[in-house]
Amino acid sequence: MNFTYLYIQFFEKFFHEYLEFLQKSKIPYLISGKERVDLKNMLSKMYNKLNIRSIMISSAGKLSGALLRDDLIDEINILFNPFIIGGFKTPVLFASPELNPPKILPTN
């Protein structure tokens, strides 16, 4: 793979010093949302402005849950790693309120 630029996404309420650094370094970025990233809008901008048609998300439960809640995931691949994480506040696979049960589709 040949990566020609670094892509970073932000919401408007972000550190101005860091945005200045990105601009001086000529690192492209997109802004979507005021207090938080607007996921639907961000993915739409990635699709329309950068011609991105497919992305892979490797995240903790909150982002995965938010993407599921907003119906922005069409495929899930779960990788099991041989290690144990413990504690009472251990992140879960999909941590998000108001999740609807997913549709299970047959595999080929």
PyMOL commands that place a pseudoatom at each C-alpha (Angstrom):
pseudoatom trace, name=CA, resn=MET, resi=1, chain=A, elem=C, hetatm=0, pos=[0.000, 0.000, 0.000]
pseudoatom trace, name=CA, resn=ASN, resi=2, chain=A, elem=C, hetatm=0, pos=[1.123, 3.504, -0.759]
pseudoatom trace, name=CA, resn=PHE, resi=3, chain=A, elem=C, hetatm=0, pos=[-0.091, 6.118, 1.704]
pseudoatom trace, name=CA, resn=THR, resi=4, chain=A, elem=C, hetatm=0, pos=[0.324, 9.649, 0.391]
pseudoatom trace, name=CA, resn=TYR, resi=5, chain=A, elem=C, hetatm=0, pos=[-1.268, 11.561, 3.278]
pseudoatom trace, name=CA, resn=LEU, resi=6, chain=A, elem=C, hetatm=0, pos=[-2.399, 11.241, 6.858]
pseudoatom trace, name=CA, resn=TYR, resi=7, chain=A, elem=C, hetatm=0, pos=[-6.108, 11.624, 7.438]
pseudoatom trace, name=CA, resn=ILE, resi=8, chain=A, elem=C, hetatm=0, pos=[-7.375, 12.817, 10.817]
pseudoatom trace, name=CA, resn=GLN, resi=9, chain=A, elem=C, hetatm=0, pos=[-10.966, 13.672, 11.741]
pseudoatom trace, name=CA, resn=PHE, resi=10, chain=A, elem=C, hetatm=0, pos=[-12.064, 16.269, 14.269]
pseudoatom trace, name=CA, resn=PHE, resi=11, chain=A, elem=C, hetatm=0, pos=[-15.048, 18.034, 15.708]
pseudoatom trace, name=CA, resn=GLU, resi=12, chain=A, elem=C, hetatm=0, pos=[-15.071, 21.870, 15.849]
pseudoatom trace, name=CA, resn=LYS, resi=13, chain=A, elem=C, hetatm=0, pos=[-14.271, 22.167, 19.564]
pseudoatom trace, name=CA, resn=PHE, resi=14, chain=A, elem=C, hetatm=0, pos=[-10.653, 21.084, 19.242]
pseudoatom trace, name=CA, resn=PHE, resi=15, chain=A, elem=C, hetatm=0, pos=[-7.243, 22.492, 20.086]
pseudoatom trace, name=CA, resn=HIS, resi=16, chain=A, elem=C, hetatm=0, pos=[-6.489, 25.399, 17.747]
pseudoatom trace, name=CA, resn=GLU, resi=17, chain=A, elem=C, hetatm=0, pos=[-2.747, 24.875, 18.208]
pseudoatom trace, name=CA, resn=TYR, resi=18, chain=A, elem=C, hetatm=0, pos=[-3.041, 21.361, 16.810]
pseudoatom trace, name=CA, resn=LEU, resi=19, chain=A, elem=C, hetatm=0, pos=[-5.062, 22.537, 13.810]
pseudoatom trace, name=CA, resn=GLU, resi=20, chain=A, elem=C, hetatm=0, pos=[-2.367, 25.131, 13.118]
pseudoatom trace, name=CA, resn=PHE, resi=21, chain=A, elem=C, hetatm=0, pos=[0.251, 22.371, 13.262]
pseudoatom trace, name=CA, resn=LEU, resi=22, chain=A, elem=C, hetatm=0, pos=[-1.725, 20.291, 10.736]
pseudoatom trace, name=CA, resn=GLN, resi=23, chain=A, elem=C, hetatm=0, pos=[-2.088, 23.269, 8.413]
pseudoatom trace, name=CA, resn=LYS, resi=24, chain=A, elem=C, hetatm=0, pos=[1.618, 24.159, 8.617]
pseudoatom trace, name=CA, resn=SER, resi=25, chain=A, elem=C, hetatm=0, pos=[2.524, 20.509, 8.026]
pseudoatom trace, name=CA, resn=LYS, resi=26, chain=A, elem=C, hetatm=0, pos=[0.088, 20.330, 5.081]
pseudoatom trace, name=CA, resn=ILE, resi=27, chain=A, elem=C, hetatm=0, pos=[-1.736, 17.378, 6.638]
pseudoatom trace, name=CA, resn=PRO, resi=28, chain=A, elem=C, hetatm=0, pos=[-5.303, 17.208, 5.304]
pseudoatom trace, name=CA, resn=TYR, resi=29, chain=A, elem=C, hetatm=0, pos=[-8.162, 16.962, 7.787]
pseudoatom trace, name=CA, resn=LEU, resi=30, chain=A, elem=C, hetatm=0, pos=[-11.951, 17.140, 7.870]
pseudoatom trace, name=CA, resn=ILE, resi=31, chain=A, elem=C, hetatm=0, pos=[-14.140, 18.691, 10.567]
pseudoatom trace, name=CA, resn=SER, resi=32, chain=A, elem=C, hetatm=0, pos=[-17.572, 17.303, 11.357]
pseudoatom trace, name=CA, resn=GLY, resi=33, chain=A, elem=C, hetatm=0, pos=[-19.701, 18.215, 14.361]
pseudoatom trace, name=CA, resn=LYS, resi=34, chain=A, elem=C, hetatm=0, pos=[-19.583, 20.896, 17.058]
pseudoatom trace, name=CA, resn=GLU, resi=35, chain=A, elem=C, hetatm=0, pos=[-18.999, 19.149, 20.413]
pseudoatom trace, name=CA, resn=ARG, resi=36, chain=A, elem=C, hetatm=0, pos=[-18.545, 15.590, 19.097]
pseudoatom trace, name=CA, resn=VAL, resi=37, chain=A, elem=C, hetatm=0, pos=[-17.768, 13.994, 15.756]
pseudoatom trace, name=CA, resn=ASP, resi=38, chain=A, elem=C, hetatm=0, pos=[-20.918, 13.667, 13.614]
pseudoatom trace, name=CA, resn=LEU, resi=39, chain=A, elem=C, hetatm=0, pos=[-20.282, 10.142, 12.328]
pseudoatom trace, name=CA, resn=LYS, resi=40, chain=A, elem=C, hetatm=0, pos=[-22.831, 10.139, 9.488]
pseudoatom trace, name=CA, resn=ASN, resi=41, chain=A, elem=C, hetatm=0, pos=[-21.598, 13.498, 8.230]
pseudoatom trace, name=CA, resn=MET, resi=42, chain=A, elem=C, hetatm=0, pos=[-17.936, 12.475, 8.574]
pseudoatom trace, name=CA, resn=LEU, resi=43, chain=A, elem=C, hetatm=0, pos=[-18.431, 9.267, 6.589]
pseudoatom trace, name=CA, resn=SER, resi=44, chain=A, elem=C, hetatm=0, pos=[-20.370, 11.216, 3.956]
pseudoatom trace, name=CA, resn=LYS, resi=45, chain=A, elem=C, hetatm=0, pos=[-17.487, 13.711, 3.634]
pseudoatom trace, name=CA, resn=MET, resi=46, chain=A, elem=C, hetatm=0, pos=[-14.977, 10.862, 3.384]
pseudoatom trace, name=CA, resn=TYR, resi=47, chain=A, elem=C, hetatm=0, pos=[-17.091, 9.299, 0.621]
pseudoatom trace, name=CA, resn=ASN, resi=48, chain=A, elem=C, hetatm=0, pos=[-17.716, 12.487, -1.368]
pseudoatom trace, name=CA, resn=LYS, resi=49, chain=A, elem=C, hetatm=0, pos=[-14.500, 14.474, -0.866]
pseudoatom trace, name=CA, resn=LEU, resi=50, chain=A, elem=C, hetatm=0, pos=[-11.895, 11.717, -0.594]
pseudoatom trace, name=CA, resn=ASN, resi=51, chain=A, elem=C, hetatm=0, pos=[-13.586, 9.002, -2.676]
pseudoatom trace, name=CA, resn=ILE, resi=52, chain=A, elem=C, hetatm=0, pos=[-13.280, 6.536, 0.234]
pseudoatom trace, name=CA, resn=ARG, resi=53, chain=A, elem=C, hetatm=0, pos=[-15.632, 3.616, -0.348]
pseudoatom trace, name=CA, resn=SER, resi=54, chain=A, elem=C, hetatm=0, pos=[-14.645, 1.224, 2.418]
pseudoatom trace, name=CA, resn=ILE, resi=55, chain=A, elem=C, hetatm=0, pos=[-13.095, 1.668, 5.851]
pseudoatom trace, name=CA, resn=MET, resi=56, chain=A, elem=C, hetatm=0, pos=[-11.978, -0.610, 8.638]
pseudoatom trace, name=CA, resn=ILE, resi=57, chain=A, elem=C, hetatm=0, pos=[-12.672, 0.413, 12.217]
pseudoatom trace, name=CA, resn=SER, resi=58, chain=A, elem=C, hetatm=0, pos=[-10.621, -1.089, 15.016]
pseudoatom trace, name=CA, resn=SER, resi=59, chain=A, elem=C, hetatm=0, pos=[-12.081, 0.506, 18.091]
pseudoatom trace, name=CA, resn=ALA, resi=60, chain=A, elem=C, hetatm=0, pos=[-13.297, 0.171, 21.623]
pseudoatom trace, name=CA, resn=GLY, resi=61, chain=A, elem=C, hetatm=0, pos=[-16.930, -0.384, 22.509]
pseudoatom trace, name=CA, resn=LYS, resi=62, chain=A, elem=C, hetatm=0, pos=[-18.115, 3.231, 22.445]
pseudoatom trace, name=CA, resn=LEU, resi=63, chain=A, elem=C, hetatm=0, pos=[-17.240, 3.928, 18.803]
pseudoatom trace, name=CA, resn=SER, resi=64, chain=A, elem=C, hetatm=0, pos=[-18.426, 0.493, 17.684]
pseudoatom trace, name=CA, resn=GLY, resi=65, chain=A, elem=C, hetatm=0, pos=[-21.697, 1.017, 19.547]
pseudoatom trace, name=CA, resn=ALA, resi=66, chain=A, elem=C, hetatm=0, pos=[-22.184, 4.507, 18.113]
pseudoatom trace, name=CA, resn=LEU, resi=67, chain=A, elem=C, hetatm=0, pos=[-21.596, 3.230, 14.569]
pseudoatom trace, name=CA, resn=LEU, resi=68, chain=A, elem=C, hetatm=0, pos=[-24.087, 0.415, 15.119]
pseudoatom trace, name=CA, resn=ARG, resi=69, chain=A, elem=C, hetatm=0, pos=[-26.676, 2.729, 16.686]
pseudoatom trace, name=CA, resn=ASP, resi=70, chain=A, elem=C, hetatm=0, pos=[-26.449, 5.066, 13.673]
pseudoatom trace, name=CA, resn=ASP, resi=71, chain=A, elem=C, hetatm=0, pos=[-26.729, 2.083, 11.273]
pseudoatom trace, name=CA, resn=LEU, resi=72, chain=A, elem=C, hetatm=0, pos=[-23.287, 2.781, 9.773]
pseudoatom trace, name=CA, resn=ILE, resi=73, chain=A, elem=C, hetatm=0, pos=[-21.871, -0.754, 9.882]
pseudoatom trace, name=CA, resn=ASP, resi=74, chain=A, elem=C, hetatm=0, pos=[-22.635, -3.305, 7.201]
pseudoatom trace, name=CA, resn=GLU, resi=75, chain=A, elem=C, hetatm=0, pos=[-20.113, -6.005, 8.146]
pseudoatom trace, name=CA, resn=ILE, resi=76, chain=A, elem=C, hetatm=0, pos=[-18.533, -7.132, 11.417]
pseudoatom trace, name=CA, resn=ASN, resi=77, chain=A, elem=C, hetatm=0, pos=[-15.429, -9.287, 11.680]
pseudoatom trace, name=CA, resn=ILE, resi=78, chain=A, elem=C, hetatm=0, pos=[-14.458, -10.193, 15.226]
pseudoatom trace, name=CA, resn=LEU, resi=79, chain=A, elem=C, hetatm=0, pos=[-10.864, -11.120, 15.975]
pseudoatom trace, name=CA, resn=PHE, resi=80, chain=A, elem=C, hetatm=0, pos=[-10.250, -12.963, 19.226]
pseudoatom trace, name=CA, resn=ASN, resi=81, chain=A, elem=C, hetatm=0, pos=[-6.872, -12.294, 20.814]
pseudoatom trace, name=CA, resn=PRO, resi=82, chain=A, elem=C, hetatm=0, pos=[-5.380, -14.668, 23.388]
pseudoatom trace, name=CA, resn=PHE, resi=83, chain=A, elem=C, hetatm=0, pos=[-5.211, -12.290, 26.350]
pseudoatom trace, name=CA, resn=ILE, resi=84, chain=A, elem=C, hetatm=0, pos=[-7.373, -11.428, 29.342]
pseudoatom trace, name=CA, resn=ILE, resi=85, chain=A, elem=C, hetatm=0, pos=[-8.585, -7.968, 30.345]
pseudoatom trace, name=CA, resn=GLY, resi=86, chain=A, elem=C, hetatm=0, pos=[-10.119, -7.656, 33.787]
pseudoatom trace, name=CA, resn=GLY, resi=87, chain=A, elem=C, hetatm=0, pos=[-11.694, -5.195, 36.152]
pseudoatom trace, name=CA, resn=PHE, resi=88, chain=A, elem=C, hetatm=0, pos=[-15.124, -3.784, 36.816]
pseudoatom trace, name=CA, resn=LYS, resi=89, chain=A, elem=C, hetatm=0, pos=[-14.932, -1.124, 34.104]
pseudoatom trace, name=CA, resn=THR, resi=90, chain=A, elem=C, hetatm=0, pos=[-13.573, -3.312, 31.342]
pseudoatom trace, name=CA, resn=PRO, resi=91, chain=A, elem=C, hetatm=0, pos=[-14.680, -2.083, 27.897]
pseudoatom trace, name=CA, resn=VAL, resi=92, chain=A, elem=C, hetatm=0, pos=[-17.135, -4.278, 26.072]
pseudoatom trace, name=CA, resn=LEU, resi=93, chain=A, elem=C, hetatm=0, pos=[-17.448, -5.005, 22.373]
pseudoatom trace, name=CA, resn=PHE, resi=94, chain=A, elem=C, hetatm=0, pos=[-20.366, -2.623, 21.765]
pseudoatom trace, name=CA, resn=ALA, resi=95, chain=A, elem=C, hetatm=0, pos=[-20.937, -0.069, 24.529]
pseudoatom trace, name=CA, resn=SER, resi=96, chain=A, elem=C, hetatm=0, pos=[-23.775, 2.173, 23.473]
pseudoatom trace, name=CA, resn=PRO, resi=97, chain=A, elem=C, hetatm=0, pos=[-27.286, 2.941, 24.663]
pseudoatom trace, name=CA, resn=GLU, resi=98, chain=A, elem=C, hetatm=0, pos=[-30.328, 2.069, 22.563]
pseudoatom trace, name=CA, resn=LEU, resi=99, chain=A, elem=C, hetatm=0, pos=[-28.821, -0.576, 20.301]
pseudoatom trace, name=CA, resn=ASN, resi=100, chain=A, elem=C, hetatm=0, pos=[-31.220, -2.513, 18.127]
pseudoatom trace, name=CA, resn=PRO, resi=101, chain=A, elem=C, hetatm=0, pos=[-30.577, -6.217, 17.625]
pseudoatom trace, name=CA, resn=PRO, resi=102, chain=A, elem=C, hetatm=0, pos=[-28.413, -6.725, 14.514]
pseudoatom trace, name=CA, resn=LYS, resi=103, chain=A, elem=C, hetatm=0, pos=[-29.649, -8.569, 11.448]
pseudoatom trace, name=CA, resn=ILE, resi=104, chain=A, elem=C, hetatm=0, pos=[-27.774, -11.830, 11.073]
pseudoatom trace, name=CA, resn=LEU, resi=105, chain=A, elem=C, hetatm=0, pos=[-27.234, -12.623, 7.399]
pseudoatom trace, name=CA, resn=PRO, resi=106, chain=A, elem=C, hetatm=0, pos=[-26.149, -15.975, 5.993]
pseudoatom trace, name=CA, resn=THR, resi=107, chain=A, elem=C, hetatm=0, pos=[-22.511, -16.299, 4.992]
pseudoatom trace, name=CA, resn=ASN, resi=108, chain=A, elem=C, hetatm=0, pos=[-21.314, -17.745, 1.722]
for i in range(1, 108): cmd.bond("trace and resi %d" % i, "trace and resi %d" % (i + 1))
show_as sticks, trace
zoom trace
